[in-house]
């Protein structure tokens, strides 16, 4: 009956003529599908370009403004591209911030804090993911609760504690908590490792236990090498967060020689006054401040440009997008 119905429909003049026309011109179907696919890709790329521009516009603005003279900055006819590249803004900002000293301090904090969080958070995440013990879920809930507690609400008791320990104006408030799965957003890093280790087959640990491996040896020689995607994600997250942190260094560091790179923005004008012998009135302007901000974001931006492909692949393999 179905065949008879199709034949009856094709016997009609209009439908039969259209079918014969399409059969004689298959390139119409091919080009129709290609046009649909090109139209869809154009919409996708247009959306991605709009989103990318929204994120890149502050960086482009900083880079463009940092190379402008004051005249170009105040000229409404100059918006993105300056009439002449003015490198003195970057030079003055580099010298006024004492950038190398700040870079040394930031690298020291970032290195030890990131190393501590990778070691401790991986152990904590492995324990929450693979071991069963009383109160495990309740403890993990407390770990997640620490993530939603703003640091501003506990800064006073922390400051009193660190002052009694003699840690004020040192790097210890940033590095020591990191080795205990704490520090800056440590609970989120524990969650990343937990999600990754939960996806691994238990047969790996059972085979290791049969061969006589202890839990710690199983973690170090079998599970941790498999966690390279999670290690890369945690490394980049911890590095960028500690590099960009401004609030806690402002609370714990008092001497300018201990300031990190972002914190040295607060003494930019003072450094410029010392550099110019008190003649920094006209030199301290918007292009100079944008040059200083650009120097602050340049190291993590360069690092992300080198690792962005591996970072995206690692995000997909850690289980965060499930």
Buried (B, 14 or more C-beta within 10 A) or exposed (E): EEEEEEEEEEEEEEEEEEEEEEEEEEEEEEEEEEEEEEEEEEEEEEEEEEEEEEEEEEBEBBBBBBBBBBEBBEEEEBEEEBEEEBEEBBEBBBBBBBBEBBBBBBBBBBEBBBBBBBBBBBBBBBBBBBEEEEEEEEEBEEBEEBEEEEEEEEBEEBBEEBEEEEBBBBBBBBBBBBBEBBBBBBBBBBBBBBBBBBEBEEEEBEEBEEEEBEBEEBBBEBBBEEBEBBBBBBBBBBBBBBBBBEBBBBBBBEEBEBBBBBBBBEBBBEBBBBBBEEEBEEBBBBBBBBBBBBBBBBBBEEBEEEBEEBBEEBBEBBBBEE
